[in-house]
Amino acid sequence: MKPAVAERCLGNRPGLGPLPVERSRALPRGRRAPVSAVARPGKAGLKGNSKGGVPAASKRSQGATRALSPAMVELETASLQISQTPEWKALEDHVTEIEQTHLRVLLRDAKRSEFLFHEHNKIISDFSRQRVTEKTIELLINLADRAKLRKKIDAMFNGEKINLTEDRAVLHVALRAPRNQQIFTDGADVVPEVWQVLDKIKSFTDKVRDGTWLGATGKPLTDVVAIGIGGSFLGPLFVHTALRTEQTAGEEAKGRNLRFLANVDPVDVARALNGLRPETTLIVVVSKTFTTAETMLNARTVRTWLTAELGKEAVSKHMVAVSTNLKLVKEFGIDPENAFAFWDWVGGRYSVCSAVGMLPLSLQYGFDIMEQFLKGAHDVDDHFRTSPFGENIPVMLGLTGVWNTTFLGYPSLAILPYTQALSKLAPHIQQVSMESNGKGVSLDGSKLSFEAGEIDFGEPGTNGQHSFYQLIHQGRVVPCEFIGIVKSQQSVYLKGEVVSNHDELMCNFFAQADALATGKTPVELRAENVPDSLIPHKTFTGNRPSTSVLLPELTAYTVGQILSLYENRIAVQGFIWGINSFDQWGVELGKVLASKVRAEMNMCRTQDRKVGPSDGFNHSTTKLLNRYLDGKARLLYPEPEDVFPCDLIDADHCRPPTSYQ
Ligand SMILES: O=P(O)(O)OC[C@H]1O[C@](O)(CO)[C@@H](O)[C@@H]1O
């Protein structure tokens, strides 16, 4: 064992005063500039809201470096100043009308309820508990028309480069297109390429599952660890969680294990690898870019775990990759033969239907089950692309989302599935929705005059009821989406109980939506002899909007349907708000600043520096960073090359956790 060294950089050094405030620095070479810094001549001189100026789209067409197709100019123009249109104004005026109604009253109108009840391929959606009337829906559809929603949907499905800031098509819908469909972008049909990769996934996963593909020591690979973060993690985790207890999928997964490693926290590494043996483990490194810091460090860490026991040659049998960047996959040491490609027209958060999800999930459940998932997603894509807006479930979800967020002023959405199997739906949708629509400028770069985006959160019922439902019943108004299932994945009916366990769960699904909508009045409370002093506390104002979605069962097929409902719902919102839902510049700044801190920490370690961070940090950061480094300086670590963050996993390979001097 090498001698332990104390890592000390910024101790309690006298005279370490406040440091200069942050200075702006040039972006490192090779790093893309944030959108505001990208040269966009068409936008030159257009400050803030484009109100009153020449529309940015036409400015762009006068002097843009990258010409937009006439169709895209039309769509960009349709996105400008949507809030200045008569259709928008009509909805603003309509708010006053709606405020004079109460859901308690609206729900008495059976004709209205019928109008707001929709069904597609056994998915039932009930919008009658939204604060809307037939007129509201008509006005929302007028707004959708003004925003050219139909053309935008068509542009997406037709492979137009609607992701303007990255000059990319948005074609995740092609990932679930049947073999015989044609979808073109840049003049080429992408469907054959999609199926080439799907066929490769089927062939590889069949071999691993039937034991034709063995590990370095000749053992079958029964355990899979998928390393990836964000879109390369949340979607696959959602689907895996949804299928674990489904009967057919469960049968197919017998004797197999699928785990995820996302966080760069060594604690997550320890938990992901706990109890696994390298000789029976297959590692899938999932990263669209193959540059994400967290994923790459985790991949190097797990590669070390693997090769420490099995030797370097084991990588070819035990590590595979999913990426659009096959060059970096090769440089990492993974055989390109063992790489599964996808394309820049698939956004990370929309990638679960690509090899990102299909590879790890097919290893666990078999390709045939996962093909059902693709079919379910395609079914809803088709419904979305072809149905009239008023009967189109993703469009209705999107329109009511815009109504609640932008016009009624309710910024959040609670996603409340009444099945534990959908417990990872809300975390996945959080990323899809908030990374897509959390934007402050419209497509042309002008500042929005309203707030776009939605704050999404959620928990399965009934757990949520014992957590945050108090607030949604009597505190803030939070629109809710309830998801119920007719046939549970697991059936339990105890002798002597009045209802089955699943019915018990579903009683709550029905009750909560009505409790939110109708509430309870002081008059009703008095009739129940509630003491006057308690009446204000026990009153439920009601009038709290929700949508209920009911599915026949939760299978790979219906999980695919749910995914497409949400992905397309979110696209509708973005199309109406006139923003680019398919870029994510907002995640860049934090990454750049983390690199600065990393460089500083590395300097401290390698140069045993006796001075604190010298530039680029503000006083607060310097102070806290000093405290962190000072605390670390008191810890005893083994030599860096021996520090292996699997202390909790395998005593043979690991040092004990650090201790205090
Ligand atoms: O798949 P990658 O390239 O590792 O990126 C992971 C995630 O990081 C982000 O770029 C930012 O969080 C997401 O959009 C993406 O899903």
The ligand as a Gaussian input file, in Angstrom:
#p B3LYP/6-31G(d) Opt

LIG

0 1
 O      -26.444000      11.753000     -23.750000
 P      -25.462000      12.784000     -23.322000
 O      -24.780000      13.440000     -24.481000
 O      -24.471000      12.189000     -22.368000
 O      -26.222000      13.948000     -22.593000
 C      -26.953000      13.713000     -21.413000
 C      -27.947000      14.790000     -21.109000
 O      -27.301000      16.030000     -20.901000
 C      -28.085000      17.095000     -21.415000
 O      -27.453000      17.591000     -22.559000
 C      -28.207000      18.242000     -20.461000
 O      -28.699000      17.894000     -19.241000
 C      -29.419000      16.436000     -21.760000
 O      -30.122000      17.100000     -22.717000
 C      -28.960000      15.089000     -22.173000
 O      -30.008000      14.180000     -22.189000

